[in-house]
């Protein structure tokens, strides 16, 4: 929703997202986070989490499962936290500036996340495995679908001009992923503004077919 030239409320869709873990898991997931910051994502074991909590490994297995399951639960929990925080990135902006603010906020949130930051700095091979893994495309498509619905709502409210939200969201998600993994030299916020504003501020593409150029006169031999 908007008031005048300012966005005052934005709701992110959660349909299709993994459900947020129940609060009873927080103690275990907080311990897992502490271990991953200390040891790294790949080197953290269920035994490490159990030691952090002063319980048996079987207790951890029984409550939250294997190492892979812990990663899934952490991802789901933090994704929902991000969606709760992300609407604040919009406030006080309008039009393309709102999307630039959102993009900057998302990149900053991910790069400063304690686990993601650890992976980007100390375990870049994990990033590579994720990008080429079987979950990369579904994750990108899921992110694009959330962004597309958000863009559609912004277009309906008149915050953004009408355009193809599917194409814009797919482009935007891939742009942000690139910036997160390989940040540009200089100020990231300024870079995102220079890249995103011209795309969103340009006139909408015409649906009319382009006329083919015709040539007159004879060709010289």
Secondary structure as the mmCIF struct_conf table of DSSP 4:
data_model
#
loop_
_struct_conf.conf_type_id
_struct_conf.id
_struct_conf.beg_label_comp_id
_struct_conf.beg_label_asym_id
_struct_conf.beg_label_seq_id
_struct_conf.end_label_comp_id
_struct_conf.end_label_asym_id
_struct_conf.end_label_seq_id
STRN STRN1 UNK A 2 UNK A 3
TURN_TY1_P TURN_TY1_P1 UNK A 4 UNK A 5
STRN STRN2 UNK A 6 UNK A 7
TURN_TY1_P TURN_TY1_P2 UNK A 15 UNK A 16
BEND BEND1 UNK A 17 UNK A 17
HELX_LH_PP_P HELX_LH_PP_P1 UNK A 18 UNK A 22
HELX_RH_3T_P HELX_RH_3T_P1 UNK A 23 UNK A 25
HELX_RH_AL_P HELX_RH_AL_P1 UNK A 26 UNK A 39
TURN_TY1_P TURN_TY1_P3 UNK A 41 UNK A 43
HELX_RH_AL_P HELX_RH_AL_P2 UNK A 46 UNK A 53
TURN_TY1_P TURN_TY1_P4 UNK A 54 UNK A 54
BEND BEND2 UNK A 55 UNK A 55
HELX_RH_AL_P HELX_RH_AL_P3 UNK A 57 UNK A 64
BEND BEND3 UNK A 66 UNK A 66
HELX_RH_AL_P HELX_RH_AL_P4 UNK A 67 UNK A 86
HELX_RH_3T_P HELX_RH_3T_P2 UNK A 87 UNK A 89
TURN_TY1_P TURN_TY1_P5 UNK A 90 UNK A 92
HELX_RH_AL_P HELX_RH_AL_P5 UNK A 95 UNK A 111
TURN_TY1_P TURN_TY1_P6 UNK A 112 UNK A 112
BEND BEND4 UNK A 113 UNK A 113
HELX_RH_AL_P HELX_RH_AL_P6 UNK A 114 UNK A 122
HELX_RH_AL_P HELX_RH_AL_P7 UNK A 124 UNK A 132
BEND BEND5 UNK A 133 UNK A 133
TURN_TY1_P TURN_TY1_P7 UNK A 134 UNK A 134
HELX_RH_AL_P HELX_RH_AL_P8 UNK A 135 UNK A 156
TURN_TY1_P TURN_TY1_P8 UNK A 157 UNK A 158
BEND BEND6 UNK A 159 UNK A 160
HELX_RH_AL_P HELX_RH_AL_P9 UNK A 165 UNK A 181
BEND BEND7 UNK A 182 UNK A 182
HELX_LH_PP_P HELX_LH_PP_P2 UNK A 183 UNK A 184
BEND BEND8 UNK A 185 UNK A 186
HELX_RH_AL_P HELX_RH_AL_P10 UNK A 188 UNK A 201
BEND BEND9 UNK A 202 UNK A 202
HELX_LH_PP_P HELX_LH_PP_P3 UNK A 203 UNK A 206
BEND BEND10 UNK A 208 UNK A 208
HELX_LH_PP_P HELX_LH_PP_P4 UNK A 209 UNK A 213
BEND BEND11 UNK A 217 UNK A 217
HELX_LH_PP_P HELX_LH_PP_P5 UNK A 218 UNK A 220
#
